[in-house]
Amino acid sequence: MYIFRKAELVLARLGLVSIVLIILIGGISRSIGYPVIWSLEIAMVLFAWVSMIAIDYAFQTRRHIGIDALTNLFPLQLQTFFLWFNEIFILGFLLCGVWYGFSFTWTTHNQVLPVTEMSIAWLNSAVPTGCLLMVVTSVSFIFQGCRQKVVVSQEETC
């Protein structure tokens, strides 16, 4: 799982740098009178993918937002129950995201983006693919016994 997490982090970083460069090139070229009209569409697709990869990375390292002020008041056994319940609830939600996301992607796969004429499926498939990545992460977390924290090395932080 560590290598997978590392690969996701590299992809997210490359995607983020690509978005910045594409937007920068688009802005500069527009200001000198030669607009790169496809820059915003490509940046939008990249942003969707980078977002989903980054969300899965945060999910893997348990760095997503969590409000535990209320559950910390309960005994440890009840806290553990809530952790398991929450993880199973999240897994169900993610499975719905995969199912309905791929369904929506399939329904709209013949549509194209207006400027690049690239299939809109490239944009729409980011959500179900991201949900699928998080399903793998969630199932792995459940099989590991729902341990609370994942140790993250300094080189993995952005």
N, C-alpha and C positions, 0 to 999 in steps of 0.2 A: 504494500500500500504506500510505502514511503516513496518509491520510484514514481508511482502514479501521481502522487501529490506533487512531487518535484516537477514532473512533466507538465502538470496543469499550471503550476506557478510560472514556468518558463513560457508556456503558451499565452497566459494572461499578460505577462510583461511584454512579450513581443507584440501582442495585439494592441496593448495600450500605447506602446511607442508608435506602432503603425497608424493608429487613429490620430495621434498628435501630429505626425508627419503629414498625413493626408490632409488634415484640416489646415495645417500651416501652408502647405503647397497650394491648396485651393484658395486660401485667403490671399496669399501673395500674388498668385497668378491672376486673380480677379482684380486686385488693385492695380496691376500693370496692364489690364485690358485684355488678357487672354484667360478667361475663366476655365477651370477644369470642372466641367459641369457634373461629372460623375462622383466627385469627391465626397459630397454629403451622403449619397446613397451607400457608397462603400463603407464610409465611417459608421453609418447607422447599423449596417449588418455586422461589422466588426464589434461595435459597441454591444450589441445584443449577445454575441458569442462571448466576449470578454466578461461581460456581467455574469453570465451563467457559470462560466468557469471559475470566476472569483467567488461567487456565492458557494459553489461546491467546495472550494478550498477552505473558505471560512467555516463551512459545515464540518469538514473533515477535522479541522483543528479546534473545533468547538469555540470559535471566536465570534459566532453570530450573536446577535443581541438576545439576552435572556434576562427576564425579571424574576429573580428568585427571593425577593424580600418576603413574600408571603409563605412560600414553601419552606424557607429556612426556620420558620417558627414551629414547624411540625417535627415530630420525632424522626429519627433517621430512617426507620422502616417505611414510614409514610412518604418521606422524601424520595426514597428509592421507588416506591410504587408510582408516584407522580412522574418520575423520570421515565420509567418504562411506559406508562400510559401516554405520556407526551410523545415519546419516540414512535410508538405504534400509530398514534394519531397522525403524526407528521408523515410517516411512511404511507399511510392511506391517502393522505392529501397528495403526496408526490406521485403515487400510482395513478391517481385521477389526472394529475398534470401530464403524465406520460401518455395516458390513453387519449384524453381529449386534445392534447397538443398535437400528437401525431395524426389524429383524426382531422383536426383543423388544417394541418400542413398538407395532408393528402387532398382535402377538399379544395384548397387554394393553390395547388402546385402548378396549375396551368396559367395562373396570373403572373405578370411580370412587373418588375419595378419600372417606372416610366422612363428614366434616362438611360440606364444601363441595359434595360430589357433582360435583366437577370431574373431567373425564376424567384418569385417571392417566397418559395419554400426555403431558400437559403436563410432568409430572415426568420420565418415562422418556426423553423425546425430547431432554433436555438433553445426555446423554452422546453419542449419535450426532451431534448437531448440533455439539457441541464438537469431536468427533473430525474432523468434516468441515471445520470451520474450521482445525484444525491440519493437515489434509491439504493445504489450500490454502497454508498457511504453509510446510509442508515442501517442497512442489513448487516454490514460489517460491524457497526457500532453495537447493534443488538447481539450479534454472535459473540462479541468480546465482553459481554456482560454489562453493557451500558456504563463503562467507566467514565467518570466525569471529565477529566482533563486529558488532553493529548499534549505531549511535550513537543515543542517546536524549536528547532535550532535557530540561531540568530541569522544564519544565511537564508532561511526561508522567509523571513519577514520582509515586507516591501519597503 
